[in-house]
Amino acid sequence: MHPPVAVAGEKNIMKVAELAGILGGKWQGDGQREIRGVAALQNAGPDDLAFVEGDRPLGLADACPAGCILVAEGAPFPGHTTIEVKHPKLAFIRAVEALLPPAETAAGIHPTAIIAPGAHLAKDVSVGPYVVIERGVKVGKGTRLGAGVCLGEGVQVGTQCVLFPRVVVYPGVHIGDRVILHAGVVVGSDGFGYVLAEGRYQKFPQLGQVIIGDDVEIGSNSTIDRGSLGTTSIGQGTKLDNLVHVAHNVHIGKHCVIAAQTGISGSVEIGEQAVIGGQVGVGDHVRIEGGTIIGSQAGILPGKIVRRGLFVWGTPARPLAEFKRMYAHLAHLPELARKVKELSRRISGESR
């Protein structure tokens, strides 16, 4: 096989009416106007497509010189060329895919790659420089392995995945289809398990595995530990930001989003469609039920249960309304301290 060669993606020029057909929307204004790029509303030019969603940007949209603006159904903008769609932000994603298709990478194996006998690479796989693939590895059709990727013994990677440079996947990990692992991700490293005995810490066996579902995306330099005796799993469609740590035996449900610098301790269960903000700390054996929102920098104490649909914040985390009341009281503490001090002086003076 020839070494992989990156092919630069080419911009597509489309007319407004053509874009409306692709997006299933209704255009108003100049349907023959050519759109060559995309931009944010505040800096879009006459050849760009932008979108507006919600009430706050409406004033900005009035003065925007964008060639075309994606707007919600029933929200026309006189004097502008627009496409009315059900969900402007989602339609913008689809428009970007049509106007700016991603660069393609030709299939092939770089001559510096090291591939053990018995590894199986399906058709159209791209293997970059200095990739290491150990025995028993299976890589699905159309998957791309960036420079320096290491796949340990028995790893299974599905179809149409993208592993960016320096991703390390430890032995026995299973990765689904269309998974994206950004640079520096480590999957399957040992969990943090030790037993204090005979005056020293002794390592508890880390013999489990990691299973990553289809359509998962994991941000740069995140780490996913293998189960100690069981499995660490990340459900279909879940998205992890950069610098997220998932400890051993954690189970994350489908379609969750977890922001940067969050740390999840061992044996935590997270239900489907949970939203976890940045720098959240989750103690061990916590259960976060589906549809929950955890505010940034919140702390969930070990063993706690966060019930379905709650929005919690603070440390220890509590329902948002309760957190706001407590925070309001904390804001008045200096004034309260001054009053207490003044009362103490008065009482002390009266008692003399």
LINJO-V798667 format. One record per residue. N is the residue number from 0. NEAR is the number of other ideal C-beta (glycine too) atoms within 12 Angstrom. D_CENTER is the distance of its C-alpha to the mean C-alpha in Angstrom with 1 decimal. Layout:
{{N;NEAR;D_CENTER} {N;NEAR;D_CENTER}}
This chain:
{{0;18;34.1} {1;12;33.5} {2;21;30.9} {3;29;27.8} {4;17;28.2} {5;19;25.5} {6;15;26.6} {7;13;25.6} {8;16;24.2} {9;13;26.9} {10;21;26.5} {11;22;28.0} {12;19;30.4} {13;33;30.6} {14;27;32.8} {15;37;31.6} {16;23;33.3} {17;24;31.7} {18;40;28.2} {19;33;29.2} {20;19;30.2} {21;25;26.9} {22;37;25.0} {23;19;27.6} {24;34;28.5} {25;25;31.8} {26;35;32.8} {27;27;35.2} {28;25;37.0} {29;20;37.4} {30;23;36.1} {31;17;37.3} {32;29;35.4} {33;24;33.4} {34;42;29.7} {35;25;28.7} {36;26;25.3} {37;33;22.7} {38;27;22.2} {39;21;21.3} {40;34;24.1} {41;18;25.6} {42;14;26.3} {43;31;26.7} {44;20;30.0} {45;21;32.4} {46;24;30.8} {47;33;27.2} {48;52;25.3} {49;39;23.5} {50;41;22.3} {51;37;23.2} {52;25;21.7} {53;17;23.1} {54;11;26.4} {55;10;25.7} {56;27;25.4} {57;20;28.5} {58;14;30.9} {59;23;29.0} {60;33;29.0} {61;18;32.8} {62;17;33.3} {63;32;30.7} {64;22;32.4} {65;39;29.6} {66;36;31.2} {67;52;29.3} {68;48;27.1} {69;49;25.0} {70;42;26.1} {71;28;26.0} {72;20;28.8} {73;12;32.0} {74;27;31.1} {75;21;33.3} {76;32;33.7} {77;12;37.4} {78;15;37.9} {79;33;34.5} {80;36;33.4} {81;40;30.7} {82;46;28.9} {83;30;28.5} {84;35;25.6} {85;20;24.2} {86;20;20.7} {87;32;20.9} {88;23;17.2} {89;19;16.6} {90;36;19.8} {91;35;18.9} {92;19;16.0} {93;28;18.8} {94;38;21.2} {95;29;19.2} {96;19;19.1} {97;27;22.8} {98;33;23.9} {99;25;21.8} {100;17;21.2} {101;19;19.3} {102;17;21.6} {103;18;22.9} {104;29;23.6} {105;22;26.9} {106;27;27.2} {107;25;29.1} {108;28;29.3} {109;31;29.8} {110;16;33.1} {111;16;31.7} {112;30;29.3} {113;23;30.7} {114;28;30.5} {115;22;32.3} {116;11;34.9} {117;14;33.7} {118;29;30.1} {119;23;29.4} {120;30;27.6} {121;23;27.6} {122;16;28.6} {123;22;26.9} {124;39;24.7} {125;38;24.2} {126;40;24.7} {127;36;24.6} {128;22;26.8} {129;22;27.3} {130;41;25.1} {131;29;26.4} {132;38;26.4} {133;27;28.4} {134;19;30.6} {135;21;29.5} {136;39;26.2} {137;28;25.4} {138;40;23.2} {139;30;22.8} {140;21;24.0} {141;24;22.4} {142;43;19.9} {143;40;19.5} {144;45;19.9} {145;34;19.7} {146;26;22.3} {147;25;22.8} {148;44;20.5} {149;37;22.2} {150;44;22.3} {151;32;24.3} {152;22;27.1} {153;25;26.4} {154;42;22.7} {155;34;21.8} {156;43;19.3} {157;32;19.2} {158;25;19.9} {159;27;18.2} {160;42;15.6} {161;37;14.7} {162;45;14.9} {163;30;15.2} {164;24;18.0} {165;25;18.7} {166;44;16.3} {167;32;18.4} {168;42;18.6} {169;34;21.3} {170;29;24.0} {171;29;23.6} {172;43;19.8} {173;36;19.1} {174;47;16.2} {175;31;16.1} {176;26;16.4} {177;25;14.2} {178;43;11.6} {179;34;10.1} {180;46;10.4} {181;30;10.5} {182;25;13.7} {183;25;14.9} {184;44;12.7} {185;32;15.3} {186;45;15.4} {187;40;18.5} {188;30;20.0} {189;27;22.5} {190;37;21.6} {191;25;23.4} {192;28;26.4} {193;17;29.9} {194;13;33.2} {195;11;35.7} {196;10;39.1} {197;7;42.3} {198;7;41.3} {199;9;38.1} {200;12;34.6} {201;12;34.4} {202;16;31.3} {203;21;30.4} {204;17;29.8} {205;29;26.3} {206;21;27.1} {207;34;24.3} {208;32;21.5} {209;46;17.8} {210;32;16.9} {211;44;13.6} {212;31;13.7} {213;26;13.7} {214;25;11.0} {215;42;8.2} {216;34;5.9} {217;43;5.9} {218;32;6.3} {219;24;10.0} {220;25;12.4} {221;39;10.5} {222;36;13.1} {223;47;13.6} {224;38;17.3} {225;40;19.6} {226;33;21.5} {227;28;24.8} {228;18;26.9} {229;23;24.5} {230;28;21.0} {231;42;17.4} {232;35;15.3} {233;44;11.8} {234;32;12.4} {235;25;12.2} {236;25;9.4} {237;39;6.9} {238;32;3.1} {239;41;3.2} {240;30;4.1} {241;25;7.6} {242;25;10.4} {243;44;9.4} {244;36;12.4} {245;45;13.0} {246;36;16.8} {247;38;19.3} {248;34;19.9} {249;46;16.7} {250;35;15.9} {251;43;12.7} {252;32;13.4} {253;25;12.3} {254;25;9.8} {255;42;8.3} {256;33;5.5} {257;45;5.9} {258;28;6.5} {259;26;8.3} {260;23;11.6} {261;41;11.4} {262;33;13.9} {263;42;14.6} {264;32;18.2} {265;35;20.0} {266;31;20.7} {267;44;18.3} {268;32;17.7} {269;43;14.9} {270;31;15.7} {271;26;14.2} {272;26;12.2} {273;42;12.0} {274;33;10.2} {275;44;10.2} {276;31;10.7} {277;24;11.0} {278;23;13.7} {279;40;14.3} {280;31;16.7} {281;42;17.2} {282;28;20.6} {283;26;21.7} {284;23;22.7} {285;37;20.9} {286;27;20.2} {287;41;17.7} {288;25;18.7} {289;24;16.9} {290;22;16.1} {291;39;16.2} {292;31;14.7} {293;44;14.8} {294;30;15.6} {295;25;14.7} {296;23;16.9} {297;37;18.1} {298;28;19.8} {299;39;20.3} {300;22;23.5} {301;19;24.1} {302;18;25.2} {303;29;24.3} {304;22;23.2} {305;39;21.1} {306;20;22.5} {307;20;21.0} {308;19;20.0} {309;29;20.7} {310;27;19.2} {311;39;19.9} {312;30;20.1} {313;28;22.1} {314;23;23.4} {315;23;24.5} {316;35;22.2} {317;26;24.2} {318;23;24.1} {319;23;23.4} {320;15;27.0} {321;18;28.5} {322;25;26.3} {323;18;27.5} {324;16;31.1} {325;20;31.0} {326;18;29.5} {327;12;32.3} {328;14;34.9} {329;15;33.6} {330;12;33.9} {331;15;37.7} {332;14;38.4} {333;12;40.1} {334;13;42.4} {335;14;43.1} {336;13;43.9} {337;13;46.3} {338;14;48.0} {339;15;48.4} {340;14;49.9} {341;14;52.3} {342;14;53.3} {343;14;53.9} {344;14;56.2} {345;13;58.1} {346;12;58.6} {347;11;59.7} {348;10;62.2} {349;9;63.6} {350;8;64.2} {351;7;66.4}}
